[in-house]
Amino acid sequence: MEMDGSAGPARTPDETAERVRGLGEQIGRFREAVKRLITAHVHLARAEFADIADEIKRLAGFLGLALGMVLFALLLLGVGLPLFLGDWLFGSLGWGLLHGVLGAVAIALAAVAAALGASRRGVWLPFLGGSLVGVGVAVLLGSGVAYDAASELAARAEPALRIDLPSGWDTLVAAVVAGAAIGATLFFVVALAGRRSFRRALGLLLDGLIIGAILGGILGGGRYGWQVGGAIGVTVGLITWIATTATTITGLDISARFERMKPGMTIETARETLEWVRARIKLAPR
């Protein structure tokens, strides 16, 4: 065998071709093995992800059931609690239903006022005012002080006015007139203390006149026990909360609230940029 200048024996062309074919076959086998390995991993990952998806679905189902039960409990509490309190405290489910509806409306109006830009003071003051009015009405009705005062006022005013009214009506009329006078005075003083305009103060005076007359008629309309007096007090307090919150909403500058949601700086910058570009563009002749 002939020897070339290399360290090993010289290879014939057939041996070289056979070696090349063997190397290509090995590379092909290695490629197929890698492909099968990757395929096996993909199938394993798919199987694991399918199991994970099943677990997630099972977990989501149980969590959805739990969330549904919580929402149901809250709904049951929101509906049943006013009815229970109405029956327990005031002796009737009707009071609970009325108070629940009025409370929901009051909270909704307070949320609207806060959304439209009312201050914290503007949101909480109606609630505090309604609470004070409700407690005052409940005490006056339950104790009978308002009815006694209206009866005393009617007894003193009837001879002076020389008006002969049926029994019971004189007390009611005296209570309505006294309530209207007190309500108008209070609302007018509050308007002046809040530095409202004179026109606005007159409008509040009219509101106080109407509200005071209604409250006077309720307070002096007869004798109530503590149970009925408390129910009426809660009702009047909620209505006062709703009315004062509505007044707060009507006094808000809604345009200023939504003006803050307008991208004014971006619009102004874009307008200035557009004007700058127009000033530097030379229109081509037609």
NORSUL-V914869 format. One record per residue. N is the residue number from 0. OMEGA is omega in radians with two decimals (NA if undefined). Layout:
# NORSUL-V914869
n=<N N>
omega=<OMEGA OMEGA>
This chain:
# NORSUL-V914869
n=<0 1 2 3 4 5 6 7 8 9 10 11 12 13 14 15 16 17 18 19 20 21 22 23 24 25 26 27 28 29 30 31 32 33 34 35 36 37 38 39 40 41 42 43 44 45 46 47 48 49 50 51 52 53 54 55 56 57 58 59 60 61 62 63 64 65 66 67 68 69 70 71 72 73 74 75 76 77 78 79 80 81 82 83 84 85 86 87 88 89 90 91 92 93 94 95 96 97 98 99 100 101 102 103 104 105 106 107 108 109 110 111 112 113 114 115 116 117 118 119 120 121 122 123 124 125 126 127 128 129 130 131 132 133 134 135 136 137 138 139 140 141 142 143 144 145 146 147 148 149 150 151 152 153 154 155 156 157 158 159 160 161 162 163 164 165 166 167 168 169 170 171 172 173 174 175 176 177 178 179 180 181 182 183 184 185 186 187 188 189 190 191 192 193 194 195 196 197 198 199 200 201 202 203 204 205 206 207 208 209 210 211 212 213 214 215 216 217 218 219 220 221 222 223 224 225 226 227 228 229 230 231 232 233 234 235 236 237 238 239 240 241 242 243 244 245 246 247 248 249 250 251 252 253 254 255 256 257 258 259 260 261 262 263 264 265 266 267 268 269 270 271 272 273 274 275 276 277 278 279 280 281 282 283 284 285>
omega=<-3.11 3.14 3.03 -3.08 -3.12 -3.10 -3.10 3.12 -3.14 3.14 3.09 3.11 3.13 3.13 3.13 3.12 3.13 3.11 3.12 3.12 3.12 3.11 3.10 3.12 3.11 3.10 3.11 3.11 3.12 3.11 3.11 3.12 3.10 3.13 3.12 3.10 3.12 3.11 3.12 3.10 3.12 3.12 3.10 3.12 3.11 3.13 3.13 3.12 3.07 3.08 3.12 3.11 3.09 3.10 3.12 3.11 3.12 3.11 3.13 3.11 3.13 3.11 3.07 3.08 3.13 3.12 3.09 3.12 3.09 3.10 3.10 3.12 3.11 3.11 3.11 3.11 -3.13 3.14 -3.03 -3.09 3.08 3.12 3.12 -3.14 3.10 3.13 -3.08 -3.07 -2.97 3.02 -3.12 3.05 3.14 3.09 3.12 3.10 3.13 -3.13 3.10 3.14 -3.14 3.11 3.10 3.12 -3.13 3.13 3.11 3.12 3.10 3.09 3.10 3.12 3.11 3.13 -3.12 3.02 3.10 3.13 3.09 3.10 3.13 3.12 -3.04 -3.12 3.07 3.11 3.13 3.11 3.10 3.12 3.13 3.13 -3.14 3.12 3.14 3.13 3.14 -3.14 -3.12 3.14 -3.09 -3.12 -3.10 -3.13 -3.11 -3.14 3.12 3.12 3.12 3.10 3.11 3.13 3.12 3.14 3.14 -3.04 -3.06 3.11 -3.13 -3.14 3.12 3.11 -3.13 -3.12 3.09 -3.10 -3.14 -3.13 3.14 3.11 -3.14 3.14 3.12 3.13 3.13 -3.12 -3.14 3.11 3.12 -3.14 -3.13 -3.14 3.12 -3.14 -3.12 -3.11 3.14 3.11 3.10 3.12 3.11 3.11 3.09 3.10 3.05 3.08 -3.09 3.12 3.12 3.12 3.10 3.08 3.09 3.08 3.10 3.08 3.12 3.10 -3.11 -3.12 3.13 3.11 3.13 3.13 3.11 3.10 3.12 -3.07 -3.09 -3.09 -3.13 3.11 3.13 3.02 -3.14 -3.12 3.13 3.11 3.09 3.12 3.11 3.10 3.10 3.14 -3.14 3.11 3.11 3.11 3.09 3.09 -3.14 -3.08 -3.12 3.07 3.08 3.09 3.09 -3.13 -3.14 3.13 -3.12 3.05 -3.04 3.14 3.10 3.12 -3.12 3.08 3.11 3.11 -3.13 3.13 -3.03 -3.12 3.12 3.14 -3.13 3.11 3.11 3.11 3.11 3.11 3.12 3.11 3.12 3.13 3.13 -3.12 -3.08 3.10 3.07 -3.12 3.12 3.11 3.14 NA>
